[in-house]
Structures are given as structure tokens and as C-alpha cells.
Amino acid sequence: SEYFLNPVLFKPRLMQFNEENYKFDQAKDYHRTVEHLYEFTVPSNYKIKTIPEKVDFDHELFSFHALYKVEGNLMTVSMIYKFELLRIPPDLFEDWNSFSDHVNQATAQSIVLEKIQ
């Protein structure tokens, strides 16, 4: 049997913008850095079948990094996202939306566990 586990307890969902709906700068209340570290022990009667790929997105004003690591039966998930801007002008919407896509896709991925017979 396979079991799908999404280890991300707190899922940031970043709004996307386009110039058709948003003509002006979009405000952010503050700069932000969020780090999440999740660790869990895989029971001895299960093995990890698949883990998500590493995700890296870097822009001079915002970034996101997700790393999934297995050591023995310990699974570690590290996610860091950061933005250092208070306004998102329309000329940054495309880059911001790509950042948002990376964050949203990475936090939706699952680890697949398989029961050992």
C-alpha cells in the first residue's frame, strides 16, 4: 500500500497579479522571512518511495528554497521564503507570479510512503 504525505503544515499562498486586473503597485505591509523545518520519523514498517525535488527560486527582492532530505528513517523538510519589498510594481508582476508558482507548487507536493510487506 502507498500513502501520500504532505508534510507542510503551514502553506503560504501568495497572491498573483496581472496588469489587466491590477494597474498600480501592490502593497506589502512588511518585509518577510519565513522558515519552516519539519522532521518526522518514518515507521519501521514503511519505506520512503519518493520525495519531492529540491526547489530554488532566486530574485534580488524575493526567494524561495525547499529541500527534502532522508537520513535513515528520518525525513527532513526545510522551506524558506523571503521577500524584501513593500511594493510590487506592475513591471515585477511576472517575476512575482513565478515566485508565487514555485512556493505554491512546492507546498502542494507529497512524499510517498510504501508499506513493507
N, C-alpha and C positions, 0 to 999 in steps of 0.2 A: 504494500500500500504506500502511496505517496501522500505527503502532507505539505501544503503550501503555507509558509510562514512569512508574513510581512513584519519585520522587526521594528519598524519605525513607529514609535508611539505618538510622536508629535509631528504632524505633517504640515510643514509650511506650504501654503498655497499662495503663490504670488500672482497678482492680477496682471493681465496682459493689456496692452494699449495699442491702438492703431489710430492713424491720423484721420480716418473717416469719422470716428466717434469722439476722439479727443484732440482738440485743436490747440490746447495750451499745455504748459508744463504740468506734470502730475506731482503733487507734493508728497513727501515722506516726512513723518514727524521727527525722526531722529536717525542717526547712523546706527547700524545694527550689525552685530556679530553673534551668531548662534552656533553653538557647538553641542552636538549630541553624541554620546558614546553609549552604545548598547552592548552588553555582553550576556551571553547565555550559554549554558552547558547543554550539549546535545545528549539525551539519554543514551545509555549504552546499547539499547536495542534498536537504535536508529543510526543511519549514516547520512551525511550531507551529500546529496546527489548533485545539486547545482547551487551556485551562489551568483548574485548579480556581478556584472563587470564594474570595474572602477570607473568613476565619473569625475572628470575635471573640466571646469569651465572658468576661464580667467579673462577678466576685463579690468582695466585700470580702476574702475569705480565699483565693481561688484564681482564676486567669485563664488564658486560652489565646488566642494570636493566631497566625494563619497568613496569610502574604501571598505570592502568586506574581506575579512581575514579569518582563516581557520587554523588553529594550532591544537592538534589532538582533537578533543571533543569540545573545545571552547571556540565559540563563534563570536567575533567582534565586528561591530559595525560602527564606523566613525563617519559623521557628517558635519561639515562646517559650511555655513553660508554667511556671506557678509556683503553689505552694501554701505558705501561711504559717499552718499549723496543725499541731499534734501529735496532736490527737484529732478524729475526725469523729463527733459525737454523732448519734443517730438522727434528730433534727429537721433535720439538714443532709443526710441521705442523698439526698433528692430533688434538691437543688441539686448535690451532688457527682456524682450519676449523670448529670445534664445536662452538667456539665463533662466527665466521662468520655466521654460520647457525642460531644461536639464534638471532643475530641482524637482519639478512635478513628476517627471518620468522616473527619476532615481528613487523617490519615496514611494512609488507605486510598485516597485519590483519586489519579488518574493524569493525566499530561499526555499529550495525543495528538499524535504527530508524523506528518506525511504526507510521503511521498517525492515530490519534484518530478520530473515526467516529463521 
